[in-house]
Amino acid sequence: MSNASRGVHIGPPRLKIAIHSVVWLAKSGSMLSSATIASQVDSHATFLRRVMQSLNHAGIVESKGGREGGYLLKKSSTEITLGDIYEAISSCSNEAEAEVDVDCGEAGEQLDVELEKILQEAEMKTIEHLRNYTIAQLMDRVHFFKEQ
């Protein structure tokens, strides 16, 4: 099995859904409902609305309420980087995660501190790398089929 077929799981689970959603908004060039986006990215509308709330809070998308409402990009696809989306999704994921208090003694606490430093460094390098790619550049790499 090749690495490409396994998939890569870096960042919060919501990251790929968020990126796909932003791509579909950029591709449409208009406002899309959460149901429309959810069907395009193969997600439940309720889950998608939570993802979009994170993107809205970060200033990447704008939401309009009501029956005719939905989401639209607040910035051009050339201005939104994958790093921006990663940060928007991970900051909200970190806030939502519950702290688990496990008593592992002094050695366990030291291990947690050092591991956290390493993971933070890895995350910063990931964000730095993702900032090299905009949504527009990602879209240029994908062949979209004409919708029928």
N, C-alpha and C positions, 0 to 999 in steps of 0.2 A: 504494500500500500504506500503510495507516495505521500509526502507531506502535504501537498496541495489538496488531496482528497480528504485528509483528516480534518482540515480546518484549523485555524489558529484562534485561540481564545485568550486574547489580551484585553484587559480592561473590564469594565462592568458588563454584565450580560445585555444590558440595554443599548450598548454602543452600536452594534450593527443595525438594529432597528432604527436608532436615531439617524445614523448616516443614510440609510435607505430612504427614510422619510424626508430628509432634507434634499436628497437627490430628486425624489419625485416632486417635491415642491418646486425645485429649480427647473425641472423638466417641464412642468405644467405652466410655469410663469404666472400662475393665478392662485386664488384661494381654493383650498381643497378641504373637504370635511374630514373629520377623524375616521368616519366609516370608509371613505374612499381611500385614504392613505393606508388604513389598516388592511384593506383588501389588497392593495398593491404590494405591501411589505409582509403579507402573510402573518398578521398579528391580530389579536383581539382589540377592538376599539377602546375598551376600558384601559388596557395596558398601554396602548398607544397614547392615550390622553395623558397618562402619567409621564411618559417619555417627553411628549410635546410640552408639558408644563415645565420640565427642566430646561428645555430649549428656549421657551418663552422667558423664563426667569433670567437666562443668560443673555437675552437680547438677540438671539439668532432667528427666532420666528416671532410672529405676532399672532395673537388669537382674537377672533371676533366671535362673540356669543350669539345665541339665537338660532332659529331654524335655518336661516340662510348663512350662518356663520361657518367658521372653519379656521384654517391656518394658512399663513403666507409668510414668505421669507422677509425678514426685516432688512437684510443686507443682500448684496449681489453674491452669486455663487463664487465669484472670483475673490471675494473678501472673506469667505468662511473657510477656515481650515479644518482639517480633521482633528487637529489639536484642540480647537475651540469646542468642537462637539464632545470630544473626550472629556475635557474639563467640565463642561456643563453637566454631562451625565454622571461623571464620577463624583462631583461635589455633592450632588443631590443623593446619590447612592450612599455616600459616606454618612450623610446626615440621617438617612433612614435606617442604617444598620444599627442593631442593638449591640451594646457592649456585652461581651461574655466575660464574666469574672471567674477565672479559674485560678485556684491557689496552687502554683507550681513551685513555690519557694523562691529563694533568692536567685538561684541559677536559672530558673524558669523566667523570672522577671528580666534578668540580664539578657537572656536569649530573645525575649520579646522585644526589648529595646534595640538590640543589634539587628534583629530581623526586620523590624520596622524601618530602621535607617536604610538598609539595603533595598527594601521594597519601595521606599520613597525615592531613592536614587534611580531605580529602574523605571518608576513611573515618570519621573522628570525627563529621563532620556527618551521614553516613549512619546511623551507630549512634544518634546523638542523635535523629534523625527516627524511626527504627524503634522506639525506646523509647516512642513515643507510641501504639503499637498492641499490644494483648495478643492472645493466641491466641483468647480468647473473643470479642473484637471482630471479628477476622477471620472467625471462624465465623459470627457474626451477619450478616455481609455476603454469605455464601454460602448458596445454596438447595441443601440436600442432598436428593436423591431418596430415597424410601423404598426400602430394599433388599427384593428379592423372594425 
